[in-house]
Amino acid sequence: MAKEKDIEIRYKKVKTEDQNASKNELNSKEELRNQILQEYQKWLRISSILLSILCIFVIISILSFSPSDEFILELGIKDYFNAIFGKDDVVGKIKQVSNLMGPFGAIVSSFLINKTIGYFSVIFPILLILWSVKILVTQKVTGKLVNWTIASLLFFFSLSAFLGAINILFELSIPFQWIGSVGVFLSTISSNFLGRFGAFAFYFFALILILVLSFDIRVEKLLIKLIEKVKSYFAKENLPPNSELKEKDKLQSKTDVQIEEPPENLNIENTEDRETAQILIRSFESQSEDEEIESVEQIEPNTDGQIEITSPKKFTAEEKIISQTEEPVPNEPPANKDKLVVYVEETLDEEKNSEEGKNQQFTPISTLTLDEKINYTPPPIDLLIDDESKFQINEEELKQNARLLQEKLETFKIYIENLTVTPGPVVTQYEFVPAPGIKLSRIQSLADDIALGLKAKGIRIIAPVPGKGTVGIEIPNKRPLVVRFGNCLKNAKINPNFQLPIILGKTISGEVFVEDLARMPHLLIAGATGSGKSVGINTIIASLIFRMHPQNLKFVIIDPKKVELTHYQQLLYHFLAVSPEIEDAIVTEPTDAVLVLKALIAEMQSRYDILASVQQKNIYEYNKKVREGLYRNDPEFIHRPMPYIVTIIDELADLMLTTGKEIEALIIRLAQLARAVGIHLVVATQRPSVDIITGLIKANFPARIAYLVASRVDSRTIIDTIGAEQLLGNGDMLFLPSGWPNPIRIQNAFLTTEEIERICDYISNQKGYSKPYYLPKVEDGKSGKETFDREGFDPLFEEAARMIIRYQQASVSMLQRRLKIGYNRAGRIMDELEMAGIVGPFDGSKGRTIKIATEDELDKFLNEKGL
């Protein structure tokens, strides 16, 4: 029997009385600082509101300015005192003021217009209103607002000086109120030093430069487009009349293959050339006649005797690099100076890598964000809450629980030795060695009795502890520690070889647990409502955002609940990958979820084609060699590092109930193939049943997280063992890493909604990419709805559907009785209803699920399906 003196307490840090006293002093100082800060914020709000009201008065004063009101400037202080006491002559003068804000408005507007930059001085109160509103709403000033303020001031000062320079150069009579004293001064000084025209040119280019820098206009792209248009215009002007007629005939004929007739005695002496020409002609003649030739390159006469294949160039918004690499046939002595010209409508996508020398066909991935460079600053850790230091471990509680555990086991004649206590943030593990002859099954069967004796919410027995010859009993702490994400991020030891490091929380021993999502390679999360799944997903996303650059990471977020992950739509131009066929940045509709998963499969296939063209096995090696410059770019395709794409699915059960097995098939295909090309899945569900977490899904998601569940059956469904039903909730989890036999207990790091909003606001206030990262388009369009031909269905199909919806019962025997038909016909009708999507599949003893609730919904459904 173990004595009390044999109990060993092991923990990370012990707080002394001096430390507690200093901590209390720090807490009092922090409370005082918070009170001062709240008082300061209150006065800041009041000042912002008053300043906004004053600026509105100033704007109205400037807009209602009249030069005839300037006589008011001649009045002195004595005159205003006389007006207060009601002297008629002064009151009469004041009444003559036409400004809407009276004498105050006339004085202020006269000063701003005449003494500054004229009517453009209205920008001053407008900018002050913007600053006031920003401070009132967020209590902070962003760099974007400062940049816009500086740019606006520079622009209107330059515009005022520009009008003054125009007035001097062309000797115009622009009213002084449009220029102001500052504009006159700047234009006069610059004219004296640069001359009239020099001052005009200086301010003209200054205005253009300010606009270019403010709106980030790509001047080089505009010049390239302008040069191309000029070249194309002069090229058309230089075409001979005959070639123009031939060009029009070719475009009007709308044929895929057109052959310019050569002379009758055309000979191709090279046998390989002759065979190549015949194959090409046969293949081009088989193309569809419905497509049009968009552009045809002009071909100059050639004396090589070659066969040239000229491909038109097609460019879409997403695909900028699609072209044809031409392989010239070896030169042979020509038999005729003319050549056979074959015009091909479809673009041939062939990539010729200089190292391997093998041609591969593939569709390039999106390059919209890969060619841009942005100045991105990761969110600072100061945005997160880190207040774990105010909690400490109670040593008396640990000793008392150890003593009660010993006594409770002794009542069942189970004697233990070498009791060791390892305190954690939420759960404390008590390890001991059972006396010889004690079966582990006896200890495992006493879980409820031990929980009753210790008055604990729930305990978990590990018999034996992996890698040790001990038995572990995990008992919840009476005062659990709130594990903050900020504290975990600060103290995390991240392996530099991790490609996608995610911080899950803290283990029983209090260590921060970090795992690599790229090695998992996909993660399945399940647990009851309110157990912490959404917080866990936010922790995963935040872990990656704090560590990764937008150029190396993109998210695809599917949130059927529509409320859990909406904060991240602010990151559209930084971290999100979207389908061009879906309007929302965060996917919320089931049909859109199917579409975006199909787009991810298309992205996956494109990436595999690129890896195959350079004979690489995974995205990590490919990106490494691209950054080292080991691949030589061709004019048709430029090798770029590919970003990782992490797909977040918040509620799998809802998607599978609304879309059937289609969503499951897409997820399984991505899970089987996408890991090598940097596409990883994080799938969560609150319904851990076998019809949702199927065998195929479990087989392709070796890494799983189980939060609190209702029963042992659900626990086995997720992590293949019991234990999740004994968790505490509020982020208490069992994590089963890939390839591990036993799960690890972790307390999920807590991330508040306010912290998420601060992170998203900080990133969204930075300049992002000009366009989001677009996934490839899919051929079946956005609807993704299947249409049917009514002719192939039973005449009683619609009547059977209405009967099933009316009685909310879907069975073959019911159709037999109600419709008075045979079993075989009723079975065929039920199969047709399942194929149309009105009822679910047969599920043994359970009834079929009915996917439509009312007959009105049925009418709408039948119209959409064309039935």
LINDAQUI-V965258 format. One line per field, one symbol per residue. psi: psi as a letter, one per 20 degrees, with the letter a starting at -180 (. if undefined). A space follows every 10 residues. Layout:
psi: ???
//
This chain:
psi: pprhiipppp rgqpprhhhg ghghghghhh gghhgggggg hghhgghggg hggghggggh gghkqphiji ihiiqahhhh hhhhjkpggg hgghiipiph jbhghggghg ghghidkbhi iihghghhgg gggghhgikq pqhgggghgg ggggghghgg hghhhghggj lrlpqhiigr hggggghggh hhhirghggg hghghggggg gghgjlpnhh hggggggggg ghghhhhipq gghgghgghg hhhlqhpppo prqhlppohp ghgghggggg gghhiirqji qqohqpqppq qqjikropoo pqppprhhoi noapppoqqq pqpqiqirqp ppppgqponp pophghkppq pqpqrpjgih iqpqnppqpq iiiqpnkiii qrpohhhghg hgghgghhhh hjkoqrqlpp poqahhqppo qroqqpipqh hgghijghhg hghilqhprp poorppjqlr pppopqqhnq pooqhghghh jpoppiiphm ppohbqahij qpppqohhig iqpppqrrpj ijghhgghgg ghghhhiqqh hipqqoponh hjihkihiii kgjfiqprpi iphqhpphqh hhggghhhhh gggghghhhg hhhjlqhrhg hghghghiki ppqrhhpppq ppqqooppoh nhggghhhib ighghggggg hhhihhjjoq popqqjnmrh ignrhhghhj mhpqpoaprh rhghghhgjk rrhhijrial iproporpjq hqrppqoppp orhhgghggh ggghiqpaqh qroprqqqhj ahgjppqqph hiqqhjghhh ghgghgilpn qghghgghil rrggghgggh hhhghijhrr rplciqqqqo ipgrhghggh ghghik.
//
